């Protein structure tokens, strides 16, 4: 396995030939040159990410403020727990992405990681805005730190947190690959039962502002997922022996663990008392997503019989579309770009 080497920051002797550029183990100058990129997918990704710009405070939460205190008990419990989880995920992403960037030696990819880091900070800001808008300060703190005290939530956070900490403690290529896969799981699996909960509230005419915030976040996360898929694919191209059968088996095991945790979490947080959602719907959808995420990085499907989007969950993709833009890069290229000022809330 190739040795993982931290790139120098100032490197006048770095390679200027784009053909010498590598995802890891290269010799970069760290010059940001937008006219000479090795990876053709970076330019459209960068433009899409830049045009996804939005500001949390532009979304009106007045209706949510009125509706939150009178939500059904099960809905409010799920809202609080899921929001606490999302707060943790985007916070740890904001902190960890720069660590990954220190070892990525393709500078155009580091530009993408820099934008993702910024977007994760915006997501964290949006959650604070939601909490500040709908509840009192003492309630806000209770929600903010539920992930420390709820054993189910702490278990989920520990799975990703330990992967990230292992890379912090020992910068090996194996830990680097695990942290890349951890990002892929976080972006592609860990968010989705939470997202669907907010969309389900919206289709029941509840908490429309919260759902719109989540739609913008979901759109960003789709690009983040695509970014880490491409990083994995490029690593495999440049180092054919790097992601061998043993590593693929580990990736599948990690992905399955992420799916099983998401299913268990969805059944715990959402349960059977939310109008329009059941534990079985959550399980079917996550198993479908798990297979989709596996096959999109060249792995065998994890679950038999879950190769198509469940009929009961087709509404999720409609609600996740922030402005009628195709944002699932696994199935289609983006058909349009629109800044946040041009977005229309079609809930």
Secondary structure as UniProt FT lines:
FT   TURN            12..13
FT   HELIX           18..20
FT   TURN            34..35
FT   HELIX           41..51
FT   HELIX           56..58
FT   HELIX           62..68
FT   TURN            69..70
FT   HELIX           73..101
FT   TURN            102..103
FT   HELIX           107..134
FT   HELIX           137..144
FT   HELIX           146..149
FT   HELIX           151..169
FT   HELIX           173..185
FT   HELIX           186..190
FT   HELIX           192..203
FT   TURN            204..205
FT   HELIX           208..238
FT   TURN            240..242
FT   HELIX           245..269
FT   TURN            270..272
FT   TURN            275..276
FT   HELIX           279..295
FT   TURN            296..298
FT   TURN            304..305
FT   HELIX           311..313
FT   HELIX           314..320
FT   TURN            329..331
FT   HELIX           340..342
//
